[in-house]
C-alpha cells in the first residue's frame, strides 16, 4: 500500500504514525466500555497502517495482528467464512488493547474525510455470496435491535453496514472483544472539508435510517470520533 497524498487514507496514515496519541485520546474518551475493558493505563497498540509495513491494510487476514499464533487466526477465519464470503472489508486501520482479563481487545477502524465516502451499495454479483451477506446482515440487524428493512443496509450505507456486521460477528460468534472506530476527519482542506456539525447531522441520519437502537449492547462497541485536521 503506497503512501497516500490526500483524503482520509492520508490523514489516518499521518495520525497513526505521527500523532497516534491524539487518536488514542479521542477513542478512549468516547468509549466507557473500552475504558472498563482496558488493563490499567496500557496504551493502544496500532498494527496498521504502519510506515514500516508500507501502510499495509488488512483484509481477509485482518485477524493476524490479533492472534499470536497463525493457526488461531486461520481457525477464526474459517468461522467467519460460514457467514461472509472471501474478499471481505478492507480495514483502514487495526489496533489492539490489553484487557484486564489477559484477553486483548480488537479495534477495527473505518476512516472518512467527507460525506460522499459514506454512501455505498453492495457490489457482490454471485447469488450465493449475496444470499450469505443478506442473511448475516439480517443477524447483525437483530444485534443492533434494528426494526428497519434491510434495503438501506445494502443499497445506501452498505460499507458501514458490513463493518457493523463484522462487529456483530466478532463479538457474538467468535467472542473476540471488538470495537468499531469510525474516524471522521473535520475540516480536511485537501479535498472536501467537512465541518463537525455536518458530520454530527450526517451520523444522526445514518443511525436513524439503519434503525439502530441506542439501547442495543453492540452499539456501545461503536466509537465515533472527529479529529480536527490542522
C-alpha positions as CSV (number, residue, x, y, z in Angstrom):
1,X,0.0,0.0,0.0
2,X,1.5,3.3,-1.1
3,X,1.8,6.4,1.0
4,X,-1.4,8.4,0.3
5,X,-1.3,12.1,-0.7
6,X,-4.7,13.4,0.5
7,X,-8.0,12.4,1.9
8,X,-8.9,10.1,4.8
9,X,-6.3,7.4,3.8
10,X,-3.5,10.0,4.0
11,X,-4.8,11.5,7.2
12,X,-5.2,8.2,9.0
13,X,-1.6,7.2,7.9
14,X,-0.3,10.5,9.3
15,X,-2.2,10.3,12.6
16,X,-1.3,6.7,13.3
17,X,2.4,7.1,12.5
18,X,3.0,10.7,13.8
19,X,0.2,11.5,16.3
20,X,-1.3,8.3,17.4
21,X,-1.8,9.7,20.9
22,X,-4.4,12.0,19.5
23,X,-6.4,9.1,18.1
24,X,-5.9,7.2,21.4
25,X,-7.3,10.1,23.4
26,X,-10.3,10.5,21.1
27,X,-11.1,6.8,21.2
28,X,-10.7,6.3,25.0
29,X,-12.6,9.5,25.9
30,X,-15.5,8.4,23.8
31,X,-15.9,4.8,25.0
32,X,-16.7,3.9,28.6
33,X,-16.9,0.3,27.5
34,X,-13.3,0.3,26.2
35,X,-12.1,2.1,29.3
36,X,-13.8,-0.5,31.5
37,X,-12.1,-3.3,29.5
38,X,-8.6,-1.8,29.3
39,X,-6.0,-3.1,31.7
40,X,-4.8,-0.1,33.8
41,X,-3.2,2.7,31.7
42,X,-1.9,0.3,28.9
43,X,-1.6,2.0,25.5
44,X,-3.5,1.2,22.3
45,X,-1.1,-0.7,20.1
46,X,-1.5,0.2,16.4
47,X,-1.0,-2.6,13.9
48,X,-1.9,-0.7,10.7
49,X,-1.4,1.4,8.7
50,X,2.3,1.5,9.7
51,X,5.0,3.2,7.7
52,X,7.4,0.3,8.4
53,X,5.0,-2.0,6.7
54,X,4.4,0.4,3.8
55,X,1.0,1.3,5.1
56,X,-0.4,-2.2,4.6
57,X,-4.1,-2.5,5.1
58,X,-5.6,-5.9,6.2
59,X,-8.5,-7.6,4.5
60,X,-9.2,-11.3,4.9
61,X,-6.1,-11.5,7.0
62,X,-7.3,-8.9,9.5
63,X,-7.2,-11.3,12.5
64,X,-3.5,-12.0,12.1
65,X,-2.5,-8.9,14.1
66,X,-4.7,-10.0,16.9
67,X,-3.6,-13.6,17.4
68,X,-0.1,-14.6,18.3
69,X,-0.4,-17.9,16.5
70,X,-1.1,-18.1,12.8
71,X,-3.2,-21.3,13.3
72,X,-5.5,-19.5,15.7
73,X,-6.2,-16.7,13.1
74,X,-6.8,-19.4,10.5
75,X,-9.4,-21.2,12.6
76,X,-11.1,-17.9,13.4
77,X,-11.4,-17.0,9.8
78,X,-12.9,-20.4,9.0
79,X,-15.7,-19.5,11.4
80,X,-16.1,-16.1,9.6
81,X,-16.4,-17.9,6.3
82,X,-19.6,-19.5,7.5
83,X,-21.1,-16.0,7.5
84,X,-19.2,-14.0,4.9
85,X,-17.6,-14.8,1.5
86,X,-14.0,-14.1,0.6
87,X,-12.8,-10.6,-0.1
88,X,-14.4,-9.0,2.9
89,X,-13.9,-5.4,4.1
90,X,-10.5,-3.7,3.7
91,X,-9.8,-2.2,7.1
92,X,-8.3,1.3,7.1
93,X,-6.7,0.7,10.5
94,X,-6.3,-2.0,13.1
95,X,-5.2,-1.8,16.7
96,X,-5.2,-3.9,19.8
97,X,-5.5,-3.1,23.5
98,X,-4.7,-5.3,26.5
99,X,-7.7,-6.2,28.7
100,X,-7.8,-6.7,32.5
101,X,-8.6,-10.4,32.0
102,X,-5.5,-11.0,29.9
103,X,-7.6,-11.1,26.7
104,X,-6.8,-8.5,24.1
105,X,-9.4,-6.2,22.6
106,X,-9.5,-5.6,18.8
107,X,-10.1,-2.2,17.3
108,X,-11.2,-2.0,13.7
109,X,-11.0,1.4,12.0
110,X,-13.0,3.0,9.2
111,X,-11.8,6.5,8.3
112,X,-13.7,9.1,6.3
113,X,-12.9,12.8,5.4
114,X,-16.2,13.8,3.6
115,X,-19.8,12.6,3.4
116,X,-19.6,11.2,-0.1
117,X,-17.3,8.5,1.1
118,X,-20.0,7.1,3.3
119,X,-22.5,6.3,0.5
120,X,-22.2,2.8,-1.0
121,X,-24.1,-0.2,-2.1
122,X,-23.4,-3.9,-2.3
123,X,-21.2,-4.9,-5.2
124,X,-21.3,-8.7,-4.9
125,X,-22.5,-10.5,-8.1
126,X,-22.6,-14.1,-7.0
127,X,-26.1,-15.1,-5.9
128,X,-24.6,-17.4,-3.3
129,X,-22.5,-14.6,-1.9
130,X,-25.4,-12.1,-1.9
131,X,-27.6,-14.6,-0.1
132,X,-24.9,-15.2,2.6
133,X,-24.3,-11.5,3.0
134,X,-28.0,-10.7,3.3
135,X,-28.6,-13.4,5.9
136,X,-25.6,-12.3,8.0
137,X,-26.6,-8.6,7.8
138,X,-30.0,-9.7,9.0
139,X,-28.4,-11.3,12.0
140,X,-26.5,-8.1,12.7
141,X,-29.7,-6.1,12.4
142,X,-31.1,-8.1,15.3
143,X,-27.9,-7.5,17.3
144,X,-28.4,-3.8,16.9
145,X,-32.2,-4.1,17.5
146,X,-32.9,-2.6,14.1
147,X,-36.6,-2.7,13.0
148,X,-35.9,-1.3,9.6
149,X,-35.9,-3.1,6.3
150,X,-32.6,-4.5,5.0
151,X,-32.5,-2.3,1.9
152,X,-30.7,0.7,3.4
153,X,-28.1,-1.6,4.8
154,X,-27.4,-3.0,1.3
155,X,-28.2,-0.1,-1.0
156,X,-27.3,3.2,0.8
157,X,-24.9,2.6,3.7
158,X,-23.5,-0.8,2.8
159,X,-19.9,-0.1,3.7
160,X,-20.9,0.9,7.2
161,X,-23.4,-2.0,7.3
162,X,-20.8,-4.6,6.6
163,X,-18.5,-3.1,9.2
164,X,-21.3,-3.2,11.8
165,X,-21.9,-6.8,10.7
166,X,-18.3,-7.8,11.4
167,X,-18.5,-6.1,14.7
168,X,-21.5,-8.4,15.4
169,X,-19.7,-11.5,14.2
170,X,-16.5,-10.9,16.2
171,X,-18.3,-10.1,19.4
172,X,-21.2,-12.6,19.2
173,X,-19.9,-15.5,17.1
174,X,-16.2,-15.5,17.9
175,X,-16.3,-14.0,21.4
176,X,-13.5,-11.5,20.5
177,X,-13.9,-8.2,22.4
178,X,-14.1,-5.9,19.4
179,X,-14.8,-2.2,18.9
180,X,-15.6,-0.4,15.6
181,X,-13.9,3.0,15.4
182,X,-15.5,5.4,12.9
183,X,-12.8,8.1,12.4
184,X,-14.3,11.2,10.7
185,X,-11.8,14.0,9.9
186,X,-13.0,17.5,10.4
187,X,-12.1,20.3,8.0
188,X,-9.8,18.4,5.7
189,X,-9.0,21.1,3.2
190,X,-7.1,18.8,0.9
191,X,-10.3,17.8,-0.9
192,X,-13.8,18.4,0.6
193,X,-13.7,20.0,4.1
194,X,-16.5,18.7,6.3
195,X,-17.5,20.6,9.5
196,X,-18.1,18.9,12.8
197,X,-21.8,19.9,12.7
198,X,-22.2,18.4,9.2
199,X,-20.7,15.1,10.5
200,X,-23.0,15.1,13.5
201,X,-26.1,15.7,11.5
202,X,-25.0,13.0,9.0
203,X,-24.5,10.3,11.6
204,X,-27.8,11.1,13.3
205,X,-29.5,10.5,9.9
206,X,-27.4,7.3,9.2
207,X,-28.2,5.6,12.5
208,X,-31.9,6.5,12.1
209,X,-32.1,5.2,8.6
210,X,-30.4,2.0,9.6
211,X,-32.8,1.8,12.5
212,X,-30.1,1.2,15.1
213,X,-31.4,1.2,18.6
214,X,-29.3,3.2,21.1
215,X,-30.2,0.7,23.8
216,X,-28.5,-2.2,22.0
217,X,-25.5,-3.7,23.7
218,X,-23.5,-3.7,20.4
219,X,-24.0,0.0,19.9
220,X,-21.7,0.5,22.9
221,X,-18.9,-1.0,20.8
222,X,-19.2,1.7,18.1
223,X,-16.9,4.6,18.8
224,X,-17.5,7.7,16.6
225,X,-14.7,10.3,16.7
226,X,-14.0,13.6,14.9
227,X,-10.3,14.5,14.9
228,X,-9.7,18.1,13.6
229,X,-7.3,18.4,10.7
230,X,-4.7,21.1,11.3
